């Protein structure tokens, strides 16, 4: 099973129903999705980065999966990606960056835009917009840890979850329950492993595009050229 936890999040599942079953925005053709982590001042992130496979494989795989989900599993056509170093110069020797944008063009006229960041000042910021022919659906565009708002001389403000776990704690639990149910009942797993392989293929293509400065292209049957 592929462990893409956002598919088990209540908000994302509601968005999926509105897109796929209710047809709330017409035919979807564009997904913009961000995964932005809180800036780490302890040095842990740089140590961790030495063991991951680059910003897109590390940060964007869940966003890539969401794009495939909401755009009805399209076939990639081309990937390109710029990036920058703003806070972690140590990443340069690893051929990595701390902020990057990736764009994926799919065959059939659909597009995905991903923003990855490891340097957010306010907290863990994950949001997604799905645009269709008659409107768009937004998930967590203004992140907040709960429903508390402070109103004072500075205006209105609220807190944001500091880490991924706080945002998707319930989704992790739902994912585990549904996976266990599939084992106990001998039914198909919620998300087959093949979906994860396609996500990683796109993630690697974006990372290679970032490093090379070139567009990575795919054939109409999804094979990398």
PyMOL CGO cylinders between C-alpha atoms (Angstrom):
from pymol import cmd
from pymol.cgo import CYLINDER

trace = [
    CYLINDER, 0.00, 0.00, 0.00, 1.13, 3.54, -0.77, 0.3, 1, 1, 1, 1, 1, 1,
    CYLINDER, 1.13, 3.54, -0.77, 1.01, 5.67, 2.39, 0.3, 1, 1, 1, 1, 1, 1,
    CYLINDER, 1.01, 5.67, 2.39, -0.28, 9.00, 1.15, 0.3, 1, 1, 1, 1, 1, 1,
    CYLINDER, -0.28, 9.00, 1.15, -1.98, 10.23, 4.30, 0.3, 1, 1, 1, 1, 1, 1,
    CYLINDER, -1.98, 10.23, 4.30, -3.74, 13.24, 2.79, 0.3, 1, 1, 1, 1, 1, 1,
    CYLINDER, -3.74, 13.24, 2.79, -6.15, 10.91, 1.00, 0.3, 1, 1, 1, 1, 1, 1,
    CYLINDER, -6.15, 10.91, 1.00, -7.42, 9.98, 4.46, 0.3, 1, 1, 1, 1, 1, 1,
    CYLINDER, -7.42, 9.98, 4.46, -7.85, 13.57, 5.69, 0.3, 1, 1, 1, 1, 1, 1,
    CYLINDER, -7.85, 13.57, 5.69, -11.48, 14.60, 6.16, 0.3, 1, 1, 1, 1, 1, 1,
    CYLINDER, -11.48, 14.60, 6.16, -11.09, 17.92, 4.35, 0.3, 1, 1, 1, 1, 1, 1,
    CYLINDER, -11.09, 17.92, 4.35, -9.36, 16.42, 1.33, 0.3, 1, 1, 1, 1, 1, 1,
    CYLINDER, -9.36, 16.42, 1.33, -11.93, 13.64, 1.15, 0.3, 1, 1, 1, 1, 1, 1,
    CYLINDER, -11.93, 13.64, 1.15, -14.71, 16.21, 1.22, 0.3, 1, 1, 1, 1, 1, 1,
    CYLINDER, -14.71, 16.21, 1.22, -12.98, 18.11, -1.58, 0.3, 1, 1, 1, 1, 1, 1,
    CYLINDER, -12.98, 18.11, -1.58, -12.72, 14.89, -3.60, 0.3, 1, 1, 1, 1, 1, 1,
    CYLINDER, -12.72, 14.89, -3.60, -16.45, 14.26, -3.24, 0.3, 1, 1, 1, 1, 1, 1,
    CYLINDER, -16.45, 14.26, -3.24, -17.23, 17.79, -4.37, 0.3, 1, 1, 1, 1, 1, 1,
    CYLINDER, -17.23, 17.79, -4.37, -14.91, 17.49, -7.38, 0.3, 1, 1, 1, 1, 1, 1,
    CYLINDER, -14.91, 17.49, -7.38, -15.58, 13.95, -8.55, 0.3, 1, 1, 1, 1, 1, 1,
    CYLINDER, -15.58, 13.95, -8.55, -19.13, 13.12, -7.44, 0.3, 1, 1, 1, 1, 1, 1,
    CYLINDER, -19.13, 13.12, -7.44, -20.90, 16.45, -7.08, 0.3, 1, 1, 1, 1, 1, 1,
    CYLINDER, -20.90, 16.45, -7.08, -19.23, 18.11, -10.06, 0.3, 1, 1, 1, 1, 1, 1,
    CYLINDER, -19.23, 18.11, -10.06, -19.11, 21.32, -8.04, 0.3, 1, 1, 1, 1, 1, 1,
    CYLINDER, -19.11, 21.32, -8.04, -16.47, 23.02, -10.20, 0.3, 1, 1, 1, 1, 1, 1,
    CYLINDER, -16.47, 23.02, -10.20, -16.95, 21.26, -13.50, 0.3, 1, 1, 1, 1, 1, 1,
    CYLINDER, -16.95, 21.26, -13.50, -14.07, 19.39, -15.10, 0.3, 1, 1, 1, 1, 1, 1,
    CYLINDER, -14.07, 19.39, -15.10, -10.87, 19.98, -13.06, 0.3, 1, 1, 1, 1, 1, 1,
    CYLINDER, -10.87, 19.98, -13.06, -7.80, 20.99, -15.05, 0.3, 1, 1, 1, 1, 1, 1,
    CYLINDER, -7.80, 20.99, -15.05, -5.39, 22.66, -12.59, 0.3, 1, 1, 1, 1, 1, 1,
    CYLINDER, -5.39, 22.66, -12.59, -4.09, 21.77, -9.12, 0.3, 1, 1, 1, 1, 1, 1,
    CYLINDER, -4.09, 21.77, -9.12, -1.91, 24.12, -7.07, 0.3, 1, 1, 1, 1, 1, 1,
    CYLINDER, -1.91, 24.12, -7.07, -0.57, 22.49, -3.92, 0.3, 1, 1, 1, 1, 1, 1,
    CYLINDER, -0.57, 22.49, -3.92, 2.00, 23.56, -1.31, 0.3, 1, 1, 1, 1, 1, 1,
    CYLINDER, 2.00, 23.56, -1.31, 3.98, 21.77, 1.37, 0.3, 1, 1, 1, 1, 1, 1,
    CYLINDER, 3.98, 21.77, 1.37, 5.83, 24.34, 3.45, 0.3, 1, 1, 1, 1, 1, 1,
    CYLINDER, 5.83, 24.34, 3.45, 7.67, 23.37, 6.63, 0.3, 1, 1, 1, 1, 1, 1,
    CYLINDER, 7.67, 23.37, 6.63, 8.56, 25.54, 9.59, 0.3, 1, 1, 1, 1, 1, 1,
    CYLINDER, 8.56, 25.54, 9.59, 12.11, 26.92, 9.49, 0.3, 1, 1, 1, 1, 1, 1,
    CYLINDER, 12.11, 26.92, 9.49, 14.36, 24.77, 11.67, 0.3, 1, 1, 1, 1, 1, 1,
    CYLINDER, 14.36, 24.77, 11.67, 17.02, 26.59, 13.71, 0.3, 1, 1, 1, 1, 1, 1,
    CYLINDER, 17.02, 26.59, 13.71, 18.39, 23.51, 15.49, 0.3, 1, 1, 1, 1, 1, 1,
    CYLINDER, 18.39, 23.51, 15.49, 20.41, 21.99, 12.65, 0.3, 1, 1, 1, 1, 1, 1,
    CYLINDER, 20.41, 21.99, 12.65, 18.28, 18.84, 12.61, 0.3, 1, 1, 1, 1, 1, 1,
    CYLINDER, 18.28, 18.84, 12.61, 16.84, 19.51, 9.18, 0.3, 1, 1, 1, 1, 1, 1,
    CYLINDER, 16.84, 19.51, 9.18, 20.23, 19.87, 7.49, 0.3, 1, 1, 1, 1, 1, 1,
    CYLINDER, 20.23, 19.87, 7.49, 21.34, 16.56, 9.04, 0.3, 1, 1, 1, 1, 1, 1,
    CYLINDER, 21.34, 16.56, 9.04, 18.12, 14.96, 7.85, 0.3, 1, 1, 1, 1, 1, 1,
    CYLINDER, 18.12, 14.96, 7.85, 18.50, 16.43, 4.36, 0.3, 1, 1, 1, 1, 1, 1,
    CYLINDER, 18.50, 16.43, 4.36, 21.73, 14.49, 3.88, 0.3, 1, 1, 1, 1, 1, 1,
    CYLINDER, 21.73, 14.49, 3.88, 19.67, 11.30, 3.90, 0.3, 1, 1, 1, 1, 1, 1,
    CYLINDER, 19.67, 11.30, 3.90, 16.69, 12.27, 1.74, 0.3, 1, 1, 1, 1, 1, 1,
    CYLINDER, 16.69, 12.27, 1.74, 16.45, 12.43, -2.04, 0.3, 1, 1, 1, 1, 1, 1,
    CYLINDER, 16.45, 12.43, -2.04, 15.94, 16.15, -2.57, 0.3, 1, 1, 1, 1, 1, 1,
    CYLINDER, 15.94, 16.15, -2.57, 13.22, 18.69, -1.98, 0.3, 1, 1, 1, 1, 1, 1,
    CYLINDER, 13.22, 18.69, -1.98, 10.62, 17.36, -4.40, 0.3, 1, 1, 1, 1, 1, 1,
    CYLINDER, 10.62, 17.36, -4.40, 10.92, 13.75, -3.31, 0.3, 1, 1, 1, 1, 1, 1,
    CYLINDER, 10.92, 13.75, -3.31, 10.97, 14.86, 0.33, 0.3, 1, 1, 1, 1, 1, 1,
    CYLINDER, 10.97, 14.86, 0.33, 8.31, 17.58, 0.30, 0.3, 1, 1, 1, 1, 1, 1,
    CYLINDER, 8.31, 17.58, 0.30, 6.14, 17.23, -2.79, 0.3, 1, 1, 1, 1, 1, 1,
    CYLINDER, 6.14, 17.23, -2.79, 5.17, 13.56, -3.01, 0.3, 1, 1, 1, 1, 1, 1,
    CYLINDER, 5.17, 13.56, -3.01, 1.89, 14.12, -1.17, 0.3, 1, 1, 1, 1, 1, 1,
    CYLINDER, 1.89, 14.12, -1.17, 1.09, 17.10, -3.37, 0.3, 1, 1, 1, 1, 1, 1,
    CYLINDER, 1.09, 17.10, -3.37, 1.86, 15.07, -6.50, 0.3, 1, 1, 1, 1, 1, 1,
    CYLINDER, 1.86, 15.07, -6.50, -0.48, 12.35, -5.27, 0.3, 1, 1, 1, 1, 1, 1,
    CYLINDER, -0.48, 12.35, -5.27, -3.21, 14.92, -4.67, 0.3, 1, 1, 1, 1, 1, 1,
    CYLINDER, -3.21, 14.92, -4.67, -2.81, 16.24, -8.21, 0.3, 1, 1, 1, 1, 1, 1,
    CYLINDER, -2.81, 16.24, -8.21, -3.16, 12.73, -9.64, 0.3, 1, 1, 1, 1, 1, 1,
    CYLINDER, -3.16, 12.73, -9.64, -6.21, 12.15, -7.44, 0.3, 1, 1, 1, 1, 1, 1,
    CYLINDER, -6.21, 12.15, -7.44, -8.08, 15.35, -8.23, 0.3, 1, 1, 1, 1, 1, 1,
    CYLINDER, -8.08, 15.35, -8.23, -7.13, 15.38, -11.93, 0.3, 1, 1, 1, 1, 1, 1,
    CYLINDER, -7.13, 15.38, -11.93, -8.29, 11.78, -12.43, 0.3, 1, 1, 1, 1, 1, 1,
    CYLINDER, -8.29, 11.78, -12.43, -4.87, 10.12, -12.75, 0.3, 1, 1, 1, 1, 1, 1,
    CYLINDER, -4.87, 10.12, -12.75, -3.49, 11.95, -15.80, 0.3, 1, 1, 1, 1, 1, 1,
    CYLINDER, -3.49, 11.95, -15.80, -0.31, 10.94, -17.62, 0.3, 1, 1, 1, 1, 1, 1,
    CYLINDER, -0.31, 10.94, -17.62, 2.67, 13.33, -17.20, 0.3, 1, 1, 1, 1, 1, 1,
    CYLINDER, 2.67, 13.33, -17.20, 3.94, 15.07, -20.33, 0.3, 1, 1, 1, 1, 1, 1,
    CYLINDER, 3.94, 15.07, -20.33, 6.66, 17.43, -19.05, 0.3, 1, 1, 1, 1, 1, 1,
    CYLINDER, 6.66, 17.43, -19.05, 8.25, 18.58, -15.76, 0.3, 1, 1, 1, 1, 1, 1,
    CYLINDER, 8.25, 18.58, -15.76, 10.38, 21.61, -14.99, 0.3, 1, 1, 1, 1, 1, 1,
    CYLINDER, 10.38, 21.61, -14.99, 11.50, 23.24, -11.76, 0.3, 1, 1, 1, 1, 1, 1,
    CYLINDER, 11.50, 23.24, -11.76, 13.50, 26.22, -10.45, 0.3, 1, 1, 1, 1, 1, 1,
    CYLINDER, 13.50, 26.22, -10.45, 14.77, 26.49, -6.89, 0.3, 1, 1, 1, 1, 1, 1,
    CYLINDER, 14.77, 26.49, -6.89, 16.64, 28.77, -4.50, 0.3, 1, 1, 1, 1, 1, 1,
    CYLINDER, 16.64, 28.77, -4.50, 18.63, 28.73, -1.26, 0.3, 1, 1, 1, 1, 1, 1,
    CYLINDER, 18.63, 28.73, -1.26, 17.47, 31.32, 1.27, 0.3, 1, 1, 1, 1, 1, 1,
    CYLINDER, 17.47, 31.32, 1.27, 18.25, 29.95, 4.74, 0.3, 1, 1, 1, 1, 1, 1,
    CYLINDER, 18.25, 29.95, 4.74, 20.26, 26.72, 4.48, 0.3, 1, 1, 1, 1, 1, 1,
    CYLINDER, 20.26, 26.72, 4.48, 23.45, 27.33, 2.42, 0.3, 1, 1, 1, 1, 1, 1,
    CYLINDER, 23.45, 27.33, 2.42, 24.74, 23.96, 3.63, 0.3, 1, 1, 1, 1, 1, 1,
    CYLINDER, 24.74, 23.96, 3.63, 22.34, 22.33, 1.16, 0.3, 1, 1, 1, 1, 1, 1,
    CYLINDER, 22.34, 22.33, 1.16, 24.38, 23.55, -1.79, 0.3, 1, 1, 1, 1, 1, 1,
    CYLINDER, 24.38, 23.55, -1.79, 26.97, 20.82, -1.32, 0.3, 1, 1, 1, 1, 1, 1,
    CYLINDER, 26.97, 20.82, -1.32, 24.09, 18.31, -1.40, 0.3, 1, 1, 1, 1, 1, 1,
    CYLINDER, 24.09, 18.31, -1.40, 22.83, 19.79, -4.68, 0.3, 1, 1, 1, 1, 1, 1,
    CYLINDER, 22.83, 19.79, -4.68, 19.58, 20.68, -2.99, 0.3, 1, 1, 1, 1, 1, 1,
    CYLINDER, 19.58, 20.68, -2.99, 17.58, 23.85, -2.21, 0.3, 1, 1, 1, 1, 1, 1,
    CYLINDER, 17.58, 23.85, -2.21, 15.28, 25.04, 0.57, 0.3, 1, 1, 1, 1, 1, 1,
    CYLINDER, 15.28, 25.04, 0.57, 12.57, 26.55, -1.65, 0.3, 1, 1, 1, 1, 1, 1,
    CYLINDER, 12.57, 26.55, -1.65, 11.43, 25.29, -5.05, 0.3, 1, 1, 1, 1, 1, 1,
    CYLINDER, 11.43, 25.29, -5.05, 8.57, 25.41, -7.52, 0.3, 1, 1, 1, 1, 1, 1,
    CYLINDER, 8.57, 25.41, -7.52, 7.69, 22.48, -9.76, 0.3, 1, 1, 1, 1, 1, 1,
    CYLINDER, 7.69, 22.48, -9.76, 5.32, 22.48, -12.71, 0.3, 1, 1, 1, 1, 1, 1,
    CYLINDER, 5.32, 22.48, -12.71, 3.94, 19.35, -14.33, 0.3, 1, 1, 1, 1, 1, 1,
    CYLINDER, 3.94, 19.35, -14.33, 2.12, 19.42, -17.64, 0.3, 1, 1, 1, 1, 1, 1,
    CYLINDER, 2.12, 19.42, -17.64, -0.06, 16.39, -18.28, 0.3, 1, 1, 1, 1, 1, 1,
    CYLINDER, -0.06, 16.39, -18.28, -1.26, 14.99, -21.55, 0.3, 1, 1, 1, 1, 1, 1,
    CYLINDER, -1.26, 14.99, -21.55, -4.80, 16.18, -22.16, 0.3, 1, 1, 1, 1, 1, 1,
    CYLINDER, -4.80, 16.18, -22.16, -4.32, 19.79, -21.08, 0.3, 1, 1, 1, 1, 1, 1,
    CYLINDER, -4.32, 19.79, -21.08, -4.10, 19.45, -17.30, 0.3, 1, 1, 1, 1, 1, 1,
    CYLINDER, -4.10, 19.45, -17.30, -1.48, 21.18, -15.14, 0.3, 1, 1, 1, 1, 1, 1,
    CYLINDER, -1.48, 21.18, -15.14, -0.09, 20.89, -11.59, 0.3, 1, 1, 1, 1, 1, 1,
    CYLINDER, -0.09, 20.89, -11.59, 1.91, 23.52, -9.73, 0.3, 1, 1, 1, 1, 1, 1,
    CYLINDER, 1.91, 23.52, -9.73, 3.83, 22.63, -6.57, 0.3, 1, 1, 1, 1, 1, 1,
    CYLINDER, 3.83, 22.63, -6.57, 5.57, 24.94, -4.09, 0.3, 1, 1, 1, 1, 1, 1,
    CYLINDER, 5.57, 24.94, -4.09, 7.93, 23.33, -1.59, 0.3, 1, 1, 1, 1, 1, 1,
    CYLINDER, 7.93, 23.33, -1.59, 9.53, 25.24, 1.27, 0.3, 1, 1, 1, 1, 1, 1,
    CYLINDER, 9.53, 25.24, 1.27, 11.62, 24.35, 4.29, 0.3, 1, 1, 1, 1, 1, 1,
    CYLINDER, 11.62, 24.35, 4.29, 11.79, 27.90, 5.64, 0.3, 1, 1, 1, 1, 1, 1,
    CYLINDER, 11.79, 27.90, 5.64, 8.36, 29.13, 6.70, 0.3, 1, 1, 1, 1, 1, 1,
    CYLINDER, 8.36, 29.13, 6.70, 8.30, 31.58, 9.60, 0.3, 1, 1, 1, 1, 1, 1,
    CYLINDER, 8.30, 31.58, 9.60, 4.71, 31.00, 10.78, 0.3, 1, 1, 1, 1, 1, 1,
    CYLINDER, 4.71, 31.00, 10.78, 4.38, 27.21, 10.96, 0.3, 1, 1, 1, 1, 1, 1,
    CYLINDER, 4.38, 27.21, 10.96, 3.52, 24.17, 8.87, 0.3, 1, 1, 1, 1, 1, 1,
    CYLINDER, 3.52, 24.17, 8.87, 1.58, 25.42, 5.85, 0.3, 1, 1, 1, 1, 1, 1,
    CYLINDER, 1.58, 25.42, 5.85, -0.11, 22.89, 3.58, 0.3, 1, 1, 1, 1, 1, 1,
    CYLINDER, -0.11, 22.89, 3.58, -2.79, 24.06, 1.16, 0.3, 1, 1, 1, 1, 1, 1,
    CYLINDER, -2.79, 24.06, 1.16, -4.34, 22.97, -2.11, 0.3, 1, 1, 1, 1, 1, 1,
    CYLINDER, -4.34, 22.97, -2.11, -6.49, 24.60, -4.78, 0.3, 1, 1, 1, 1, 1, 1,
    CYLINDER, -6.49, 24.60, -4.78, -8.32, 22.60, -7.44, 0.3, 1, 1, 1, 1, 1, 1,
    CYLINDER, -8.32, 22.60, -7.44, -9.52, 24.71, -10.36, 0.3, 1, 1, 1, 1, 1, 1,
    CYLINDER, -9.52, 24.71, -10.36, -12.20, 23.51, -12.74, 0.3, 1, 1, 1, 1, 1, 1,
    CYLINDER, -12.20, 23.51, -12.74, -14.13, 24.89, -15.68, 0.3, 1, 1, 1, 1, 1, 1,
    CYLINDER, -14.13, 24.89, -15.68, -16.81, 26.39, -13.40, 0.3, 1, 1, 1, 1, 1, 1,
    CYLINDER, -16.81, 26.39, -13.40, -14.91, 27.34, -10.24, 0.3, 1, 1, 1, 1, 1, 1,
    CYLINDER, -14.91, 27.34, -10.24, -12.36, 26.14, -7.71, 0.3, 1, 1, 1, 1, 1, 1,
    CYLINDER, -12.36, 26.14, -7.71, -12.14, 24.34, -4.38, 0.3, 1, 1, 1, 1, 1, 1,
    CYLINDER, -12.14, 24.34, -4.38, -9.63, 25.37, -1.72, 0.3, 1, 1, 1, 1, 1, 1,
    CYLINDER, -9.63, 25.37, -1.72, -8.33, 23.29, 1.20, 0.3, 1, 1, 1, 1, 1, 1,
    CYLINDER, -8.33, 23.29, 1.20, -6.57, 24.91, 4.16, 0.3, 1, 1, 1, 1, 1, 1,
    CYLINDER, -6.57, 24.91, 4.16, -5.58, 28.05, 2.24, 0.3, 1, 1, 1, 1, 1, 1,
    CYLINDER, -5.58, 28.05, 2.24, -5.35, 29.91, 5.57, 0.3, 1, 1, 1, 1, 1, 1,
    CYLINDER, -5.35, 29.91, 5.57, -3.90, 27.31, 7.98, 0.3, 1, 1, 1, 1, 1, 1,
    CYLINDER, -3.90, 27.31, 7.98, -4.81, 27.44, 11.65, 0.3, 1, 1, 1, 1, 1, 1,
    CYLINDER, -4.81, 27.44, 11.65, -4.27, 25.13, 14.59, 0.3, 1, 1, 1, 1, 1, 1,
    CYLINDER, -4.27, 25.13, 14.59, -7.80, 25.50, 15.98, 0.3, 1, 1, 1, 1, 1, 1,
    CYLINDER, -7.80, 25.50, 15.98, -10.76, 27.89, 16.04, 0.3, 1, 1, 1, 1, 1, 1,
    CYLINDER, -10.76, 27.89, 16.04, -9.24, 30.38, 18.52, 0.3, 1, 1, 1, 1, 1, 1,
    CYLINDER, -9.24, 30.38, 18.52, -8.73, 33.92, 17.21, 0.3, 1, 1, 1, 1, 1, 1,
    CYLINDER, -8.73, 33.92, 17.21, -7.07, 36.66, 19.25, 0.3, 1, 1, 1, 1, 1, 1,
    CYLINDER, -7.07, 36.66, 19.25, -8.47, 40.16, 18.67, 0.3, 1, 1, 1, 1, 1, 1,
    CYLINDER, -8.47, 40.16, 18.67, -6.46, 43.06, 20.10, 0.3, 1, 1, 1, 1, 1, 1,
    CYLINDER, -6.46, 43.06, 20.10, -4.74, 46.30, 19.11, 0.3, 1, 1, 1, 1, 1, 1,
    CYLINDER, -4.74, 46.30, 19.11, -2.73, 44.42, 16.47, 0.3, 1, 1, 1, 1, 1, 1,
    CYLINDER, -2.73, 44.42, 16.47, -5.86, 43.12, 14.75, 0.3, 1, 1, 1, 1, 1, 1,
    CYLINDER, -5.86, 43.12, 14.75, -7.04, 39.52, 14.37, 0.3, 1, 1, 1, 1, 1, 1,
    CYLINDER, -7.04, 39.52, 14.37, -4.64, 36.56, 14.48, 0.3, 1, 1, 1, 1, 1, 1,
    CYLINDER, -4.64, 36.56, 14.48, -4.52, 32.83, 15.12, 0.3, 1, 1, 1, 1, 1, 1,
    CYLINDER, -4.52, 32.83, 15.12, -1.87, 30.15, 15.57, 0.3, 1, 1, 1, 1, 1, 1,
    CYLINDER, -1.87, 30.15, 15.57, -0.71, 27.60, 12.97, 0.3, 1, 1, 1, 1, 1, 1,
    CYLINDER, -0.71, 27.60, 12.97, 0.29, 23.97, 13.52, 0.3, 1, 1, 1, 1, 1, 1,
    CYLINDER, 0.29, 23.97, 13.52, 4.07, 23.75, 13.85, 0.3, 1, 1, 1, 1, 1, 1,
    CYLINDER, 4.07, 23.75, 13.85, 4.48, 20.30, 12.29, 0.3, 1, 1, 1, 1, 1, 1,
    CYLINDER, 4.48, 20.30, 12.29, 2.95, 17.88, 9.78, 0.3, 1, 1, 1, 1, 1, 1,
    CYLINDER, 2.95, 17.88, 9.78, 1.78, 15.57, 12.56, 0.3, 1, 1, 1, 1, 1, 1,
    CYLINDER, 1.78, 15.57, 12.56, -0.52, 18.12, 14.17, 0.3, 1, 1, 1, 1, 1, 1,
    CYLINDER, -0.52, 18.12, 14.17, -2.22, 18.86, 10.85, 0.3, 1, 1, 1, 1, 1, 1,
    CYLINDER, -2.22, 18.86, 10.85, -2.76, 15.23, 9.79, 0.3, 1, 1, 1, 1, 1, 1,
    CYLINDER, -2.76, 15.23, 9.79, -3.00, 13.34, 13.08, 0.3, 1, 1, 1, 1, 1, 1,
    CYLINDER, -3.00, 13.34, 13.08, -6.56, 12.17, 12.40, 0.3, 1, 1, 1, 1, 1, 1,
    CYLINDER, -6.56, 12.17, 12.40, -5.67, 11.21, 8.82, 0.3, 1, 1, 1, 1, 1, 1,
    CYLINDER, -5.67, 11.21, 8.82, -2.87, 8.94, 10.06, 0.3, 1, 1, 1, 1, 1, 1,
    CYLINDER, -2.87, 8.94, 10.06, -5.31, 7.17, 12.38, 0.3, 1, 1, 1, 1, 1, 1,
    CYLINDER, -5.31, 7.17, 12.38, -7.90, 6.75, 9.62, 0.3, 1, 1, 1, 1, 1, 1,
    CYLINDER, -7.90, 6.75, 9.62, -5.25, 5.42, 7.26, 0.3, 1, 1, 1, 1, 1, 1,
    CYLINDER, -5.25, 5.42, 7.26, -4.11, 2.83, 9.79, 0.3, 1, 1, 1, 1, 1, 1,
    CYLINDER, -4.11, 2.83, 9.79, -7.68, 1.68, 10.51, 0.3, 1, 1, 1, 1, 1, 1,
    CYLINDER, -7.68, 1.68, 10.51, -8.57, 1.29, 6.85, 0.3, 1, 1, 1, 1, 1, 1,
    CYLINDER, -8.57, 1.29, 6.85, -5.34, -0.56, 6.11, 0.3, 1, 1, 1, 1, 1, 1,
    CYLINDER, -5.34, -0.56, 6.11, -5.97, -2.97, 8.99, 0.3, 1, 1, 1, 1, 1, 1,
    CYLINDER, -5.97, -2.97, 8.99, -9.57, -3.46, 7.84, 0.3, 1, 1, 1, 1, 1, 1,
    CYLINDER, -9.57, -3.46, 7.84, -8.34, -4.44, 4.37, 0.3, 1, 1, 1, 1, 1, 1,
    CYLINDER, -8.34, -4.44, 4.37, -6.10, -7.09, 5.93, 0.3, 1, 1, 1, 1, 1, 1,
    CYLINDER, -6.10, -7.09, 5.93, -8.73, -8.46, 8.30, 0.3, 1, 1, 1, 1, 1, 1,
    CYLINDER, -8.73, -8.46, 8.30, -11.43, -8.54, 5.61, 0.3, 1, 1, 1, 1, 1, 1,
    CYLINDER, -11.43, -8.54, 5.61, -9.04, -9.64, 2.84, 0.3, 1, 1, 1, 1, 1, 1,
    CYLINDER, -9.04, -9.64, 2.84, -10.04, -6.77, 0.57, 0.3, 1, 1, 1, 1, 1, 1,
    CYLINDER, -10.04, -6.77, 0.57, -8.03, -4.42, -1.62, 0.3, 1, 1, 1, 1, 1, 1,
    CYLINDER, -8.03, -4.42, -1.62, -5.85, -1.89, 0.19, 0.3, 1, 1, 1, 1, 1, 1,
    CYLINDER, -5.85, -1.89, 0.19, -7.12, 1.72, 0.08, 0.3, 1, 1, 1, 1, 1, 1,
    CYLINDER, -7.12, 1.72, 0.08, -4.27, 2.95, -2.12, 0.3, 1, 1, 1, 1, 1, 1,
    CYLINDER, -4.27, 2.95, -2.12, -2.37, 0.39, -4.25, 0.3, 1, 1, 1, 1, 1, 1,
    CYLINDER, -2.37, 0.39, -4.25, 1.40, 0.57, -4.39, 0.3, 1, 1, 1, 1, 1, 1,
    CYLINDER, 1.40, 0.57, -4.39, 1.35, 1.32, -8.13, 0.3, 1, 1, 1, 1, 1, 1,
    CYLINDER, 1.35, 1.32, -8.13, 0.08, 4.81, -7.35, 0.3, 1, 1, 1, 1, 1, 1,
    CYLINDER, 0.08, 4.81, -7.35, 3.12, 5.42, -5.19, 0.3, 1, 1, 1, 1, 1, 1,
    CYLINDER, 3.12, 5.42, -5.19, 5.47, 4.38, -7.99, 0.3, 1, 1, 1, 1, 1, 1,
    CYLINDER, 5.47, 4.38, -7.99, 3.89, 6.90, -10.37, 0.3, 1, 1, 1, 1, 1, 1,
    CYLINDER, 3.89, 6.90, -10.37, 4.20, 9.66, -7.77, 0.3, 1, 1, 1, 1, 1, 1,
    CYLINDER, 4.20, 9.66, -7.77, 7.89, 8.85, -7.24, 0.3, 1, 1, 1, 1, 1, 1,
    CYLINDER, 7.89, 8.85, -7.24, 8.47, 8.86, -10.99, 0.3, 1, 1, 1, 1, 1, 1,
    CYLINDER, 8.47, 8.86, -10.99, 7.14, 12.41, -11.19, 0.3, 1, 1, 1, 1, 1, 1,
    CYLINDER, 7.14, 12.41, -11.19, 9.00, 13.47, -8.04, 0.3, 1, 1, 1, 1, 1, 1,
    CYLINDER, 9.00, 13.47, -8.04, 12.30, 12.20, -9.45, 0.3, 1, 1, 1, 1, 1, 1,
    CYLINDER, 12.30, 12.20, -9.45, 11.62, 13.96, -12.75, 0.3, 1, 1, 1, 1, 1, 1,
    CYLINDER, 11.62, 13.96, -12.75, 11.06, 17.26, -10.94, 0.3, 1, 1, 1, 1, 1, 1,
    CYLINDER, 11.06, 17.26, -10.94, 14.24, 16.79, -8.92, 0.3, 1, 1, 1, 1, 1, 1,
    CYLINDER, 14.24, 16.79, -8.92, 16.23, 16.03, -12.07, 0.3, 1, 1, 1, 1, 1, 1,
    CYLINDER, 16.23, 16.03, -12.07, 14.72, 19.07, -13.78, 0.3, 1, 1, 1, 1, 1, 1,
    CYLINDER, 14.72, 19.07, -13.78, 15.76, 21.21, -10.81, 0.3, 1, 1, 1, 1, 1, 1,
    CYLINDER, 15.76, 21.21, -10.81, 19.35, 19.97, -10.97, 0.3, 1, 1, 1, 1, 1, 1,
    CYLINDER, 19.35, 19.97, -10.97, 19.74, 20.08, -14.74, 0.3, 1, 1, 1, 1, 1, 1,
    CYLINDER, 19.74, 20.08, -14.74, 17.73, 23.19, -15.59, 0.3, 1, 1, 1, 1, 1, 1,
    CYLINDER, 17.73, 23.19, -15.59, 16.16, 21.17, -18.40, 0.3, 1, 1, 1, 1, 1, 1,
    CYLINDER, 16.16, 21.17, -18.40, 12.60, 20.08, -19.10, 0.3, 1, 1, 1, 1, 1, 1,
    CYLINDER, 12.60, 20.08, -19.10, 12.02, 16.38, -18.42, 0.3, 1, 1, 1, 1, 1, 1,
    CYLINDER, 12.02, 16.38, -18.42, 9.57, 14.89, -20.91, 0.3, 1, 1, 1, 1, 1, 1,
    CYLINDER, 9.57, 14.89, -20.91, 7.35, 11.82, -21.00, 0.3, 1, 1, 1, 1, 1, 1,
    CYLINDER, 7.35, 11.82, -21.00, 5.72, 9.88, -23.82, 0.3, 1, 1, 1, 1, 1, 1,
    CYLINDER, 5.72, 9.88, -23.82, 1.93, 9.60, -24.08, 0.3, 1, 1, 1, 1, 1, 1,
    CYLINDER, 1.93, 9.60, -24.08, 2.06, 6.23, -22.31, 0.3, 1, 1, 1, 1, 1, 1,
    CYLINDER, 2.06, 6.23, -22.31, 3.91, 7.78, -19.36, 0.3, 1, 1, 1, 1, 1, 1,
    CYLINDER, 3.91, 7.78, -19.36, 7.43, 6.58, -20.11, 0.3, 1, 1, 1, 1, 1, 1,
    CYLINDER, 7.43, 6.58, -20.11, 10.23, 9.01, -19.45, 0.3, 1, 1, 1, 1, 1, 1,
    CYLINDER, 10.23, 9.01, -19.45, 12.04, 10.12, -22.60, 0.3, 1, 1, 1, 1, 1, 1,
]
cmd.load_cgo(trace, "trace")
